[in-house]
Amino acid sequence: MPSANATIFKTINFSHKNLDYIVSAFTEPTNPDHVKIDVTHNGQPVVITYPDGFRATLGYHVDLETRIDMAVVMGISAVDQLMKSAEADIRQLV
């Protein structure tokens, strides 16, 4: 979850099984080169329960070097790809 001082710079809203989710990309002031991506439902992190009973929240992150490499070498946005992966994971795991 982003702190109160985080900068959220991109969000994706989507619905799955009649529930609304938000995928947010943000940076924290303590590490502005590191982008984090979280998925929330009703303002709370989404918790996934795996078949073995293990529970976990979904969180994604990418550093500046990887973002630049993916943009220059592959011509794609690492942040956009992680946000798409986060939505796909919710659709698959929830």
N, C-alpha and C positions, 0 to 999 in steps of 0.2 A: 504494500500500500504506500502511496506517496505521502511524504510528510507534509505538514502545513506549509512549508517553504518550497516545496517541489514546484517545478514548472511543467505542467501538463501541456504538451504541444500538439497532440493528435489523439482523437478518440474515434472508435467505431462502435456504433450501437447495433445490436442485432437481437433477434428473438429466436428461441429454441424451446420446443415443447411448452409453449405458452408462457415462457419466462423471458424477461428482458435482461440482457447482459451488456456490459460496457468493457471494451478493451481500451486501455489507456497507455500511451507512451509518454514517459516523463523523465526528467533529469532532476537530480538532487543538487543543491548548491555546493555540497561538499565534494561532488565528483561530476562536474558538468559534461565531461567527455563520455560518460557511461550512461546509456539509455536503458531504462527498465520498462518492461511491459507487464501489466497486471490485468487480470480479468475480475470484474466485480459483478455482483447481483445485489440489488437493494443497498448499494454502498458498502458491501462486505466482500472480502475475498471469496472466490469460489473454492470450495473444498471438494476434491474428488475422492471417492472411496473405491479402491481397487478390489477385485474379486477376493484377494487374500485378506481383506479387511484393513489394509494400510490406507491411511488418509493423508492427503497432501494438498497444498495449494499450488496453483499453477503460476509460475513466474518465469519470465524470460528476460534476457539482457544481452546487450551488445556494446562493445567498446568502440572508440573512435577509429582505431586502426582497421578493424574489421569492416566498419561502415564504409570507410574510404576504399578499401580493397574491393569490396563487392560492387561499389558504384563504378570504380574505374575499370576493373577487370571484367566484371560481368554485366555492368550496365543496369543493375537493380538496386533497390533500396533495402538494406538489411532490416531496417525498422518496419517497413511495409510487409516484408516477408514474415517477420516474427509475429506481427499483428494478425496476418492471415493464418499462420500456424496456431496461434492462440484460439482464434475462432473455430478453426477446424477441430482442435482438441476438445473443445467444449461440445461441439456437435457429435463427436465420436464417443466421448467418455461420460457424458451426462445423460 
